[in-house]
Amino acid sequence: MSFEIILVFIILGVTILLFATEALPIDKIAFLIIVALVLSGLTSPEEAISGFSSPATITILMLMILAIGLEDNGVIDLLTQSIKRLKILPVVLMVPIFMLISASISAFISTTAVVVIFIKIIAQLSEKYNFSSPKLLMPISFAGILGGSCTLMGTSTNILVNSVAKKLGAEQFSFFEFSIYGLILLAVGVVFMTIASRWLPKANNEGLIDTFIDNTFLFTLTVRVESKLIGTAISDAKFYKNPDIRVLKLIRDDIVNDNPGPNTTLRAHDKLVVLSDVKAYASISTSEFALTAENELYFPDETDPKEEKKNPFSYIELLILPGSEFIDKSFSEIKNMLYNVARPLGIQNRRQFQKGMRLNFPKFIKNTNLQAGDKLLLKAKQDEIEHLYSLDNALVLRHHEEDYNINPYKRAISLFALVMVVGLAASGILTILTSTLTGVALLLITDCINLSKIYKKVNWQIIFLLAGMIPLGIAMNNSGSDIWISEVLLDLLTGQNNIIILGVLFGITMIMSGFISNNATAVIITPIAITLAAGLDLPAKPFILAVMFAANFSFFTPMGYQTNTLIYGTGAYKFRHFLIIGGLLSIILLVVGTLLLSTMLKTA
């Protein structure tokens, strides 16, 4: 073993330890890898920073931007509303159908974005129809991972493995080349999880609902005298049909109706206490129904579209900290304190969201006094926002800059861009990198995305992770570490059937990705897989696919994949649920995947 190989193993070991313990952020770990490779001489400076210009890194960045464009222009919302129509299905059918939908979408859109959509949908449906959300969340997360493995653009891991393999001289994959194997593994996963869902917890949905309300606020709305809603039932209003908006109370002449039915007739000056997220609220406040927030008189000229265009505004979420001047202040008092800076619209008071506390929702939001830990939603003029950032003992959590009025033209263009990217890449007319660049260019030309917003929304941690891990793979190749590891594996597995060797590679990759990033695992194992195939005089593709699938299929820990961590964070599951159910699924997929890929094993 040479000194260079020892150096690679030291850097590799420290990297795995840092990833597993989460001692440092992943982007910082990636940057330190680059520095270590340069200082140790394992790569040239140019090779060390080559990850930033890698086709895989740029492709994944372009896919992130496309996903942001889809979200900002209402394509994701359109998808969400379509999925919600499945609420009429019995739970026994919801599991496989939701899994298939999650998998289908994840084959072309970020799996994490898809699971976030489903978490929100399930939070609402579980509360309204009283079914156990844990019965659906884990199957949906697993299905998203399986679906993402069916196409080249389905996950960043697939793109990364393909790029590393190509750089090492292996033949690259086409868009749908391995889809048949992915679909078979998906079918196995759907059948298994449909059965296994019987043993998932029948927990209450408090954790999930807590996740859902993180961006919801209480608002008081008033029906103005010119409103078209006067004399009609509440159910006739567009906002009533929006599942993101819940009407909690109706106040008329100081008489409170705690459960207004859909046929309740609205009158002028009626006040509605509603629970809504920011986006849904914005659709109410800009609707044609002349509903107005309780404190709408703040900027009386902003209803003029010309004035609003000259003085654009943003929605600001403000967290009240101990010692804030807003504590124990009412809406009216805060209104005076922020005069001509921002208008308070809604409040999030977690004590009022506790189980059984529905009746404690206030009659009027203006009567609520703020406490430390509460959140305010403010509508602020763009040129006054800096003042909010400078407030003592108050923290700006979110700055909603988006225009919540969806432009149908831009939504259609965004959807067309996605279809175009998939079509060009799948047909082979353009490479996946060129097709994604073309798709982003289309969104830029048509003003469907704003780069200043993109800079804030892109997950730069992933970009840095890729940029740091790619040169580590180069260092393994430069030092001969991949050849050394392959020779050790060949010595240990001498005399074993080729299927066993393929299965061992599949299993090692799967176990490793359960504790560190699947992208990091893919970069480390792909060179070893290619060298191992060459040593056995076998085609490289089945070994590369084994790494690609196994790096994604880390179902046995909540840390193995971002979506698993996401659903674990809702409090719906314990670690043992992943270990037992996810572990059994991983074993089944290991066996089935190895047998499937072994059909590609033909002596060269």
C-alpha positions, 0 to 999 in steps of 0.5 A: 500500500503506497503512501498516497493510498494511505493519505486517501484513506485518512481523508476518506475516513475523516470525511465519513466520520464527519458526515456520520456525526454531523460535526460540521455542515456538509458544505463546510466538510466538502470545502475542507476536502478540497483543501486537503486534497490540494495540500496533500498533493493527491490532486492538482489545484485544477482537479480539486476545484473541477467539481464546480464545473462538473457536468453533474454539478451544473445539471443538478443546479439547473434541475434545482432552478427548474423546480423553483420555477415550477413552484413559483409559477403555480405548477406545484400548486396545480399538482397539489390540488389534483392530488387532494381530490383523492381524499375520497379513497379508502386508506387501504387504496390510498397507500398504493395510489399515493405511492405510485403518484409520488414515484411518478412525479419523483422520476422528473421532479426533486423527491424532497419537493414531492414529499414536502407537498404530500406532508402538507396534503396529508396533514390537512386530510388526516385532520379533516378525515381522521385517519392516521398520517403515519400509515401514508408518510413512510410509504410515500417517502420510500416511493419517492426514492424508488421513483427517482431511481427510475430515470437519469434525472430522477435523483442527483445520485443518478446524475452523479454516478453517470458523470463519474462513470463517464469520466472514468471511461465507462459508457454513459446511460441514456435517460430511460435505459435502466427504467425497467429495472427501477419500475420492477423494484418500485413495484416490489416496494409498493406491494411490500409497503402496502402490506407493511403499512398495517404495522405502521403506528396508529399515532395521532397527527399532532406532530404532523399538524404542527409541521403544517401550521408552521406557516399558518396564521390566524386572520380576521377578515371583514365582508365589506359593503360592496362585496359580491358575497353578501347574501350568498352562502360561505361555500360560494366563496372561492377561498372556502373551497381552498383546503389551505384556508379554514373558517374557524368563527363567524362574528356578527354584531358581537355574536360568535358562531364557533362552527359556521356551516357551508350554507351560512349566509354572509352579511355586510360587516360580518367578520370571519376568523380564519386559519391560513398560510401566507400564500392562501391568505394572499389569494383572499386579500387580492380577490374580487370578493372585497374581503379585507383584513381587520386593519386594512386601513393602514395603506388606504392607497395600496388597493390601487394597482398603479400605486401598488406597482410603484410601492411593492410590498412583501409579507414578513414573518416576525418572531417575537423574542423575550424582551421585545417591545411588542410583548403584551401589545395588542394588534391596535398598539402594534399598528401604531408602533409600526405606523407607515412601516408595516401592517400586522395581518395575522398571528401565530400563537402556538398555545392556541394550536394545542389539542382541544384549544380550538374554542380559545381562538380569539374573536378578533385578532386585534384583541390578542396580546402578543407573547414571546414565541408568537409570530406576526405576519406583516405586510411591509413596503419594500423600502421599509423592510430594513427597519424590521430587520433592525428591531430589537428582540424580534427576528425576521424568519421569512421574507415572502417576496413572491407575487402570489398572483399566479400568471397562467401564461407563466405556469404554462411556460414552466410546465412546457419547459419541464416537458421539453427538458424531459423530451429532449433528454429522453430522445437523445436529441440533447444531453441532459446537461444541454436540455436542462440549460435550455429549459432554464434559458426558456424560463429566463427569456420568458421572465418565469424566473428571477435570478435574484430569487434563485440565488436565495432559494437554491440549496447551495449545500448540495452544490458544495457537497458535489463540488467537494466529493467529485475531486475525492473520486479523482484522488482515489483514481490518481492514487490507485486506491480504487484498484487497491480496494477492488483487488482486496475485494477480489481476493476475499471473494475469490471463487464466489459466483459473480452474482454474490460479488454483485450482491456484496457490492450492492450491500456495501453501498446500501449500508454505507449510504445509510449513514452518510450522504448517498451522493458521497457514497456514490462518488466513493464506490463508483470507481471501485465498482468499475475497477471491480468489473474490469478485474472480473472481465465483466461489463461495468454497467450492472456494477454501476447500476448496483451502486446507483440503486443501492446508494438511493435505497437506504431505507433502514435509517432516517438519515439515509435519505433527505425525505426520510429525515423529513418525515422522521422530523414530524415525530410520526415515527421512531427509529425502530420503524425505519430499522425494521420496516425499512430494513426488511424492504432494503433486504428484499430490494438487495436480493431482487436488485442483485438478481435483476442486474445479474441478467446483465452479467455476460463475460466480455 
